[in-house]
Amino acid sequence: MTTSAAARRLWGRPAAAVRSRFRLWWQARVPRSDTLVLGQRNVYILPTRAGLMFAATLIVLLLASINYQLNLGYVLTFLLAGSGAVSMHVTHGTLRGLTLRLRAPSPVFAGEPARLDIVLTSPDRPRFGVGLKMVDAEAATLGWIDVPAQGQASAQVSFVPVRRGLHDLPAIGIETRFPLGLFRAWAIWRPASQLLVYPAPERPAAPLPAARAVPGGQARGRAAEGGEIEGVRGYRRGDPLKLVYWKKAAKALASGGELVSRDTASAVQQQLWLDWQACGQLPPEERLSRLTAWVNAAQRAGAEYALGLPGVAIDPSEGEAHRRRCLEALALWR
């Protein structure tokens, strides 16, 4: 959902709009950090609906005990009230003292889930029923986890970024209702890390542009393997039959030698240029999507490729590091 669409939806519900503005104002006051230690100053607690019903029940029991002078009624009322007070203390203590640390997020493509790995550490006792979720994500569901005593536990929360670029991570909510569900203790965490979002690849992807023939290139002046002259090299497993130098094959086999293949790269080197202009008249964002799909396809094919954008030129290369460099340039292009 776009920002404007979300704004129109909120203004259609004034109460939701006020809550949203208050939540944004409150979150802006929380400092960003990739490590959060929960304590008295950043853990909040309020009764749940069940807690409010429990309190109403206690009031009814107290009034009935006073009206009818029921000694056992007093005992039951104050016993339940004490249990509720202990529950409030335990609920707040479940979060107090926890340490949360965010692992560096990996880049993702726009429209795909971004998963954030969070490590929870308890310095003393075990913690039960700790839930995490993205605060601003629609229909976000809590993921529950238990943390062992003096140990660690890992949890994941996810959201779907819709735009490419380098983005701040959204706020994460931590909460618990352990042990009785009468109170809800929670905290808000704003990680300091940023997430790199690549453009969404075009689907279905257009065919790769034709490779360009570059005379010489890196292979110029290179001697072939096995002491052969330039243009011929030793046979390698997997060479297509059309590259086998059949005129020398019979002689080589008769003398106990090895097959040789033509070294086509010695004379001409094929390079794949993924250029902005090769995308035709598409809008800029669609061009970036097509180039992203081409980069992925070239990487899968094991080809050497270059990337050209207005104001950005990346020389031909191959490998995973080259792919990440190209995708980063596509994500951050303005």
C-alpha angles and dihedrals in degrees: 000000000000123000093249093050091049090049092052090049092051094047088055086064110044094191092053090047092053092048091049094050091047091049092051091048091049094047091051088062092057111092118233119247137150090221123053128187112197117221146140094299100053105032116087129190136195134163119267124226088268088051092052091050089048091053091048090051091052091052091051091048091049093050092048092049091050093046096048097030093237111175093189088050089058090050093051093045096051093041090056092044090053090050089052092050092050090047090055091052093048093047093053092043092054090071100029110100097017117134120211122196127184121218115221107274119237120233117262138189119258111268094026124105116267110211120205118203114215126188116207118199127193115199095198131357130025118271120215132196100014112166130198131190143151107270100212099035115111115245090003113178126210119247110211125213140169121221118210122230112278088354145097137250131190125223135178132215124181142194135175117245111208101191132057122238139067110313137183113244116253122247119278123215123215119192145156137191096186130170110013104000092239094118135034118213117190145165136195121229125193110191117215096216121101129222123227110217118196121210114271109262116246113259119234091023119227117241115274115262117256116275118249121235111233114193114234101341118162092336096061113122093008118143117225123246119272095032094288121149119266111284095038128073139170117285114266125202108261097029110142115249092242089067094054111109096231095181089069097033097086093046092047094049093045092054093044093253130133133265119260131211133206112260099220092174090066092071104026130020119203115218127182114221115197099196133179091231092055089070093072120215098335120138114263097259092048090049089054090050091051093048089049091054090048092051090053092047093049091049092051090049091051091235128153108243143171130210127220125190130162103283093000129086124174117192121236115279141128141224137073095291090055091049092052090048092053094046091049090052090051092048095050100038114126 
